[in-house]
Amino acid sequence: MGWSDTWNDIISGGNPRWKVTNTDAHEKALAIFKQYVGGDPKDTSIFVPLAGDDPMVKILFDNGYSLTTIDLVPAAVEEMKKQFGSEADWTKEEKDNTIIWSHESGRVKLMIGDVLQRRPELENNFDAVYDKDSFGALQKDMRKGYCTRISEYVKSGGTVYLECKLRDNHEESKHMGPPFSLLAEDIMDETSYGNSFEHVKALGAVYDISMPMQQTGHILRRK
Ligand SMILES: C[S@@+](CC[C@H](N)C(=O)[O-])C[C@H]1O[C@@H](n2cnc3c(N)ncnc32)[C@H](O)[C@@H]1O
Protein backbone atom coordinates (compact mmCIF):
# COMPACT_ATOMS: atom_id res chain seq x y z
CA MET A 1 0.00 0.00 0.00
CA GLY A 2 1.42 3.42 -0.99
CA TRP A 3 1.26 6.48 1.28
CA SER A 4 -1.78 7.90 -0.49
CA ASP A 5 -3.78 4.69 0.02
CA THR A 6 -2.57 4.52 3.61
CA TRP A 7 -3.95 8.01 4.25
CA ASN A 8 -7.27 7.19 2.52
CA ASP A 9 -7.58 4.21 4.85
CA ILE A 10 -6.72 6.24 7.98
CA ILE A 11 -9.13 9.04 7.06
CA SER A 12 -11.98 6.61 6.36
CA GLY A 13 -11.65 5.16 9.86
CA GLY A 14 -9.08 2.40 9.30
CA ASN A 15 -6.15 1.50 11.56
CA PRO A 16 -4.61 4.78 12.86
CA ARG A 17 -1.11 3.23 12.59
CA TRP A 18 1.56 5.65 13.95
CA LYS A 19 -0.85 8.32 15.15
CA VAL A 20 -0.51 9.59 18.71
CA THR A 21 -3.49 11.54 20.01
CA ASN A 22 -2.92 11.20 23.74
CA THR A 23 -2.42 14.51 25.60
CA ASP A 24 -0.12 12.98 28.19
CA ALA A 25 2.23 11.75 25.43
CA HIS A 26 2.21 15.18 23.77
CA GLU A 27 3.05 16.90 27.06
CA LYS A 28 5.99 14.56 27.63
CA ALA A 29 7.33 15.10 24.10
CA LEU A 30 6.93 18.88 24.35
CA ALA A 31 8.79 19.03 27.68
CA ILE A 32 11.75 17.08 26.25
CA PHE A 33 11.74 19.11 23.04
CA LYS A 34 11.86 22.38 25.01
CA GLN A 35 14.58 21.11 27.33
CA TYR A 36 16.98 20.17 24.53
CA VAL A 37 16.14 22.80 21.90
CA GLY A 38 16.30 25.63 24.44
CA GLY A 39 15.99 29.28 23.44
CA ASP A 40 12.91 31.43 23.10
CA PRO A 41 10.20 29.75 20.97
CA LYS A 42 9.50 33.03 19.20
CA ASP A 43 13.07 32.98 17.83
CA THR A 44 13.02 29.26 17.01
CA SER A 45 12.19 27.85 13.58
CA ILE A 46 11.36 24.15 13.33
CA PHE A 47 11.38 21.87 10.28
CA VAL A 48 8.93 18.95 10.44
CA PRO A 49 9.68 16.38 7.72
CA LEU A 50 7.04 13.76 6.86
CA ALA A 51 4.67 15.58 9.18
CA GLY A 52 1.41 13.83 8.30
CA ASP A 53 -1.22 15.48 10.51
CA ASP A 54 0.80 15.16 13.73
CA PRO A 55 -1.03 17.22 16.42
CA MET A 56 2.38 18.20 17.85
CA VAL A 57 2.71 20.73 15.01
CA LYS A 58 -0.28 22.73 16.31
CA ILE A 59 0.94 22.28 19.90
CA LEU A 60 4.39 23.65 19.01
CA PHE A 61 2.69 26.54 17.18
CA ASP A 62 0.57 27.27 20.28
CA ASN A 63 3.80 27.34 22.27
CA GLY A 64 5.14 30.15 20.10
CA TYR A 65 7.36 28.30 17.61
CA SER A 66 7.49 28.87 13.83
CA LEU A 67 7.18 25.72 11.73
CA THR A 68 7.64 24.46 8.18
CA THR A 69 6.29 20.98 7.48
CA ILE A 70 6.38 18.69 4.46
CA ASP A 71 4.34 15.66 3.46
CA LEU A 72 3.79 13.91 0.15
CA VAL A 73 0.05 13.34 0.55
CA PRO A 74 -2.40 16.24 0.05
CA ALA A 75 -5.10 14.56 2.19
CA ALA A 76 -2.71 14.42 5.16
CA VAL A 77 -1.94 18.11 4.82
CA GLU A 78 -5.69 18.89 4.69
CA GLU A 79 -6.06 17.05 8.02
CA MET A 80 -3.24 19.17 9.42
CA LYS A 81 -4.78 22.43 8.14
CA LYS A 82 -8.11 21.67 9.86
CA GLN A 83 -6.41 21.73 13.27
CA PHE A 84 -5.59 25.41 12.79
CA GLY A 85 -9.23 26.47 12.30
CA SER A 86 -10.59 28.45 9.40
CA GLU A 87 -9.76 27.59 5.77
CA ALA A 88 -9.71 31.37 5.16
CA ASP A 89 -6.53 31.67 7.26
CA TRP A 90 -4.46 29.88 4.59
CA THR A 91 -2.98 31.05 1.29
CA LYS A 92 -1.90 28.64 -1.41
CA GLU A 93 1.14 28.95 -3.65
CA GLU A 94 2.59 26.44 -6.10
CA LYS A 95 6.19 26.20 -7.33
CA ASP A 96 8.88 23.60 -8.13
CA ASN A 97 6.48 20.61 -7.89
CA THR A 98 5.43 21.78 -4.46
CA ILE A 99 2.24 23.26 -3.02
CA ILE A 100 2.85 25.59 -0.09
CA TRP A 101 0.06 26.54 2.32
CA SER A 102 0.99 29.61 4.40
CA HIS A 103 -0.89 30.47 7.59
CA GLU A 104 -1.94 34.07 8.18
CA SER A 105 0.08 34.12 11.44
CA GLY A 106 3.24 34.05 9.28
CA ARG A 107 4.51 31.23 11.52
CA VAL A 108 3.41 28.10 9.65
CA LYS A 109 4.07 26.77 6.17
CA LEU A 110 2.69 23.37 5.16
CA MET A 111 4.41 21.98 2.07
CA ILE A 112 3.05 19.19 -0.13
CA GLY A 113 5.98 17.58 -1.90
CA ASP A 114 8.80 15.06 -1.78
CA VAL A 115 11.18 15.51 1.15
CA LEU A 116 14.06 14.22 -1.00
CA GLN A 117 13.79 17.08 -3.50
CA ARG A 118 16.53 19.72 -3.09
CA ARG A 119 15.14 23.00 -1.77
CA PRO A 120 17.84 25.71 -1.70
CA GLU A 121 15.36 28.19 -0.17
CA LEU A 122 15.31 26.08 3.03
CA GLU A 123 19.09 25.89 3.44
CA ASN A 124 20.39 26.99 6.84
CA ASN A 125 16.86 28.07 7.88
CA PHE A 126 16.09 25.97 10.93
CA ASP A 127 17.13 25.84 14.59
CA ALA A 128 15.49 22.48 15.17
CA VAL A 129 13.91 19.44 13.54
CA TYR A 130 10.98 17.53 14.96
CA ASP A 131 11.29 14.04 13.39
CA LYS A 132 8.60 11.76 14.77
CA ASP A 133 8.50 8.40 13.01
CA SER A 134 9.86 10.13 9.89
CA PHE A 135 13.40 8.74 9.53
CA GLY A 136 11.94 5.40 10.67
CA ALA A 137 9.27 5.49 7.93
CA LEU A 138 11.74 5.79 5.05
CA GLN A 139 12.93 2.85 3.00
CA LYS A 140 16.62 2.28 3.82
CA ASP A 141 17.84 3.48 0.44
CA MET A 142 16.17 6.87 1.10
CA ARG A 143 17.98 7.55 4.39
CA LYS A 144 21.08 9.10 2.83
CA GLY A 145 19.17 11.56 0.65
CA TYR A 146 16.84 12.44 3.51
CA CYS A 147 19.66 13.12 6.00
CA THR A 148 21.54 15.16 3.38
CA ARG A 149 18.47 17.40 2.96
CA ILE A 150 18.06 17.78 6.73
CA SER A 151 21.74 18.64 7.16
CA GLU A 152 21.38 21.36 4.52
CA TYR A 153 18.40 22.93 6.29
CA VAL A 154 19.60 22.90 9.93
CA LYS A 155 21.89 25.64 11.24
CA SER A 156 25.21 24.66 12.82
CA GLY A 157 24.50 23.71 16.46
CA GLY A 158 20.82 23.06 15.66
CA THR A 159 18.97 20.21 17.33
CA VAL A 160 17.12 17.18 16.00
CA TYR A 161 14.45 15.73 18.29
CA LEU A 162 13.81 12.24 16.88
CA GLU A 163 11.26 9.62 17.90
CA CYS A 164 11.39 6.10 16.49
CA LYS A 165 10.27 2.57 17.20
CA LEU A 166 12.35 -0.05 18.98
CA ARG A 167 11.35 -3.73 18.98
CA ASP A 168 12.42 -6.19 21.69
CA ASN A 169 13.89 -8.43 19.00
CA HIS A 170 15.76 -5.53 17.37
CA GLU A 171 18.65 -7.56 15.90
CA GLU A 172 16.37 -10.01 14.09
CA SER A 173 13.78 -7.46 13.00
CA LYS A 174 15.80 -4.34 12.15
CA HIS A 175 15.67 -4.96 8.40
CA MET A 176 11.85 -5.12 8.41
CA GLY A 177 9.78 -1.99 8.02
CA PRO A 178 8.43 0.58 7.90
CA PRO A 179 8.33 1.30 10.70
CA PHE A 180 11.96 0.26 11.19
CA SER A 181 13.27 -0.67 14.61
CA LEU A 182 16.12 1.76 15.33
CA LEU A 183 18.97 2.11 17.82
CA ALA A 184 21.38 5.06 18.01
CA GLU A 185 23.88 3.09 15.87
CA ASP A 186 21.31 2.80 13.03
CA ILE A 187 20.36 6.48 13.14
CA MET A 188 24.00 7.59 13.39
CA ASP A 189 25.34 5.45 10.54
CA GLU A 190 27.61 7.47 8.21
CA THR A 191 24.98 7.06 5.46
CA SER A 192 22.33 8.52 7.78
CA TYR A 193 22.35 11.31 10.40
CA GLY A 194 25.93 10.38 11.43
CA ASN A 195 27.46 12.20 8.49
CA SER A 196 26.54 15.68 9.78
CA PHE A 197 25.16 15.23 13.29
CA GLU A 198 26.46 14.23 16.73
CA HIS A 199 24.41 11.97 18.98
CA VAL A 200 23.73 13.89 22.20
CA LYS A 201 21.40 11.57 24.10
CA ALA A 202 19.38 8.38 23.87
CA LEU A 203 16.23 9.19 25.82
CA GLY A 204 14.87 5.63 26.04
CA ALA A 205 11.08 5.25 25.92
CA VAL A 206 9.54 8.74 25.79
CA TYR A 207 5.92 7.66 26.36
CA ASP A 208 3.80 4.52 26.14
CA ILE A 209 2.21 3.44 22.86
CA SER A 210 -0.38 0.75 22.21
CA MET A 211 1.94 -1.33 20.01
CA PRO A 212 4.27 -4.25 20.78
CA MET A 213 7.31 -1.94 20.58
CA GLN A 214 8.72 1.10 22.35
CA GLN A 215 8.52 4.75 21.26
CA THR A 216 12.10 5.85 21.89
CA GLY A 217 13.69 9.29 21.61
CA HIS A 218 17.08 10.63 20.52
CA ILE A 219 18.67 14.08 20.56
CA LEU A 220 21.16 14.97 17.83
CA ARG A 221 23.15 18.14 17.22
CA ARG A 222 24.25 19.56 13.85
CA LYS A 223 28.07 19.61 13.63
C1 LIG B 1 4.91 7.17 9.55
S1 LIG B 1 4.12 8.61 8.94
C2 LIG B 1 4.58 9.78 10.20
C3 LIG B 1 3.72 11.03 10.21
C4 LIG B 1 3.99 11.99 11.37
N1 LIG B 1 5.39 12.31 11.50
C5 LIG B 1 3.46 11.42 12.65
O1 LIG B 1 4.22 10.75 13.36
O2 LIG B 1 2.27 11.60 12.95
C6 LIG B 1 5.13 9.03 7.55
C7 LIG B 1 4.60 10.18 6.72
O3 LIG B 1 5.55 10.48 5.70
C8 LIG B 1 4.91 10.84 4.50
N2 LIG B 1 5.88 10.59 3.42
C9 LIG B 1 6.35 9.40 3.00
N3 LIG B 1 7.29 9.55 2.06
C10 LIG B 1 7.46 10.89 1.88
C11 LIG B 1 8.31 11.68 1.04
N4 LIG B 1 9.17 11.14 0.19
N5 LIG B 1 8.22 13.04 1.14
C12 LIG B 1 7.34 13.61 2.00
N6 LIG B 1 6.52 12.90 2.82
C13 LIG B 1 6.57 11.56 2.75
C14 LIG B 1 3.65 9.97 4.50
O4 LIG B 1 2.61 10.50 3.70
C15 LIG B 1 3.28 9.95 6.00
O5 LIG B 1 2.38 10.97 6.33
The ligand as a Gaussian input file, in Angstrom:
#p B3LYP/6-31G(d) Opt

LIG

0 1
 C        4.909000       7.173000       9.550000
 S        4.119000       8.612000       8.936000
 C        4.576000       9.782000      10.195000
 C        3.725000      11.035000      10.205000
 C        3.993000      11.986000      11.368000
 N        5.395000      12.314000      11.495000
 C        3.458000      11.416000      12.650000
 O        4.220000      10.754000      13.364000
 O        2.270000      11.602000      12.947000
 C        5.129000       9.033000       7.548000
 C        4.596000      10.183000       6.720000
 O        5.554000      10.480000       5.703000
 C        4.906000      10.840000       4.504000
 N        5.885000      10.590000       3.424000
 C        6.347000       9.396000       2.998000
 N        7.289000       9.549000       2.056000
 C        7.464000      10.888000       1.878000
 C        8.306000      11.681000       1.044000
 N        9.168000      11.136000       0.193000
 N        8.222000      13.037000       1.143000
 C        7.342000      13.609000       2.002000
 N        6.516000      12.900000       2.816000
 C        6.570000      11.557000       2.753000
 C        3.651000       9.966000       4.497000
 O        2.612000      10.496000       3.701000
 C        3.280000       9.946000       6.001000
 O        2.376000      10.969000       6.327000

